[in-house]
């Protein structure tokens, strides 16, 4: 029996899912959204991959002009993930979870 893709993973995403991690074990089907880019991608992540690697992938694909990715935070369920070196499995992420990546400081609209 195969796992079905969560409904939320297909909303406003582009293309096929990106692979994150080794992919040798179970896969978490996630969604990463960069707030400033107003776009999202699907990610098939190895649960042992770090939150930081998820952030790097999302910023690289959705907001490539970022010079310093340390100026961005990752949020899950509205809360900032403070230890980005931790594996995704240590967060409360499950299939269909949405990781929001946004600028650490709010900036005025230009």
For each residue, the residues with C-beta under 8 A, 3 or more apart:
1:
2:
3: 29 95
4:
5: 9 10 29
6: 9 29 95 96
7: 10 11 96
8: 11 31 96 98
9: 5 6 13 17 29 30 31 42 96
10: 5 7 13 42
11: 7 8 31 40
12: 39 40
13: 9 10 31 40 41 42
14: 39 41
15: 41
16: 42
17: 9 29 41 42 43 44
18: 41 42 43 44 57 61
19: 23 43 44
20: 43 44 45 46 49 53 54 57
21: 45 46 47 48 49 53
22: 25 46 48
23: 19 27 44 46
24: 46
25: 22 46 47 48
26: 47
27: 23 44 45 46
28: 44 45 46 47 88 93 94 95 97
29: 3 5 6 9 17 42 43 44 95 96
30: 9 42 43 44 45 54 88 93 95 96 97 98 99
31: 8 9 11 13 40 41 42 43 96 97 98 99
32: 40 41 43 54 55 57 58 62 98 99 101
33: 39 40 58 98 99 100 101
34: 37 39 40 58 59 62 63 72 101 102
35: 38 100 101 102 103
36: 63 102 103
37: 34 62 63
38: 35
39: 12 14 33 34 62
40: 11 12 13 31 32 33 34 62 98
41: 13 14 15 17 18 31 32 57 58 61 62
42: 9 10 13 16 17 18 29 30 31
43: 17 18 19 20 29 30 31 32 54 57 58
44: 17 18 19 20 23 27 28 29 30
45: 20 21 27 28 30 49 54 88
46: 20 21 22 23 24 25 27 28 49 88
47: 21 25 26 28 87 88 89
48: 21 22 25 87 88 89
49: 20 21 45 46 53 54 87 88
50: 53 54 84 85 86 87 88
51: 54 55 74 81 83 84 85 86 87 88 91 99
52: 55 56 84 85
53: 20 21 49 50 56 57
54: 20 30 32 43 45 49 50 51 57 58 74 88 99
55: 32 51 52 58 59 69 72 74 84 99 101
56: 52 53 59 60 69
57: 18 20 32 41 43 53 54 60 61
58: 32 33 34 41 43 54 55 61 62 63 99 101
59: 34 55 56 62 63 64 66 69 72 101
60: 56 57 64
61: 18 41 57 58 64
62: 32 34 37 39 40 41 58 59
63: 34 36 37 58 59 66
64: 59 60 61
65:
66: 59 63 69 71 72
67:
68: 71
69: 55 56 59 66 72
70:
71: 66 68 103 104 105
72: 34 55 59 66 69 101 102 103 104
73: 80 81 101 102 103 104
74: 51 54 55 80 81 84 99 100 101
75: 78 79 80 81 99 100 101 102
76: 79 81 91 92 93 97 98 99 100
77: 92
78: 75
79: 75 76
80: 73 74 75
81: 51 73 74 75 76 84 86 91
82:
83: 51 86 90
84: 50 51 52 55 74 81
85: 50 51 52
86: 50 51 81 83 90 91
87: 47 48 49 50 51 90
88: 28 30 45 46 47 48 49 50 51 54 91 93
89: 47 48 93
90: 83 86 87
91: 51 76 81 86 88
92: 76 77 97
93: 28 30 76 88 89 97 99
94: 28 97
95: 3 6 28 29 30
96: 6 7 8 9 29 30 31
97: 28 30 31 76 92 93 94
98: 8 30 31 32 33 40 76
99: 30 31 32 33 51 54 55 58 74 75 76 93
100: 33 35 74 75 76
101: 32 33 34 35 55 58 59 72 73 74 75
102: 34 35 36 72 73 75
103: 35 36 71 72 73 106 107
104: 71 72 73
105: 71
106: 103
107: 103
108:
109:
110:
